[in-house]
């Protein structure tokens, strides 16, 4: 699984600044229980969002996003990505694009 972290400028959502790319080998995750991780790898100002892989196959990725007591499910088919974002400052969002590498 690959996570690309970037800033997205509010004035133009097509205008982004790449920060870094992280690889998270799926075989390192515990299959018996959910493994929660920070999708922004310490770049968040709020540090409130955690993510866990609920399901991953050749054609589907299902993530759980936890923010406080609220948990949401997000699904992407193969070749697409799950995108998480939060406010970073007045002019930018912080985004994490999570995908299974083909």
N, C-alpha and C positions, 0 to 999 in steps of 0.2 A: 504494500500500500504506500502511496506517495502523497505527501501533504505539501502543498505549495502555499507559502505565507506571503501576503502582499498587502500594500495599502491601496485602497480604491478611493479616488478623489470624488467628492460629492458633486462637484460641478459637471463632471463627465464620467459616468460609470465605465466608459471605455478607456479611461486614463488610469493606469495602475503603475505602481512601483514595486517591482519584485524585491522581496527581502531574502528569502531562502527557501530551500526545498529539503524536506526530511523524508527519509524512508523508514517505515515501520514494518518489519517483516511480520506477516500474519502468524507465522508458525511460533513466534515468541509470545503471543498472547495466550493467556490461560483459557482453555476451552471449557473448563468446569464452572467458571464464574466470570462475570464481566470485568474487564480491565479498563478502568477509566483513565484518560490522559488529557492533558492540556493541548487542544488543537492549535494554539497559537505559540506554543513552546516559549512561554515567559514574556512574550511581547505585549500582552494585554495590560491595559491600565486597570481593568476591573478584576481580572482573574476569577470570574464567576462561572465560566462555561467549562464543562468537562464532557468528553465524548467516549463512547464505548462501541466496539463493533459487535452488533447483535447477530449478524449473519453475513457471510461472504461466500459466494460461489463464482463460477466462471461467468455467470450472466447477471448477478445481482449483488449489491452492497447495501446493507441496512445498518444505519448508525443510530445510536441513542444519544440525544443531546440533553444533558442535565444542567439546569440553571436554578440553583436553590433547590426547592422541593419539586419543581416542575420538570418532567421528562417528556421529550418529544421524540418521535421516530421519524427518520428521514431515509428515503430509499432512492437509489440510483441504479439504473440498468447498466450493463457492461458498456464501457466506452464513454460513459457520462460520469459526472462527478457530483459529490455532495458539497455544497458551499455553506460555510458558517461565517457569519460576520457580526461585528459589534461596533458601536461608536468608538472611535479612537480619539478624535478631537473635533473641533468645529469644521474642519475642512476635509477630514478623511475618515474612512471606515477601515477596520482591520479585517481581512478576509483570510480564511483557510479553505483551500480547494482540496478536497480529499478524493482520491481515485485509486482504483486498483490498476496497477501498471500492466499494460498489455504485453 
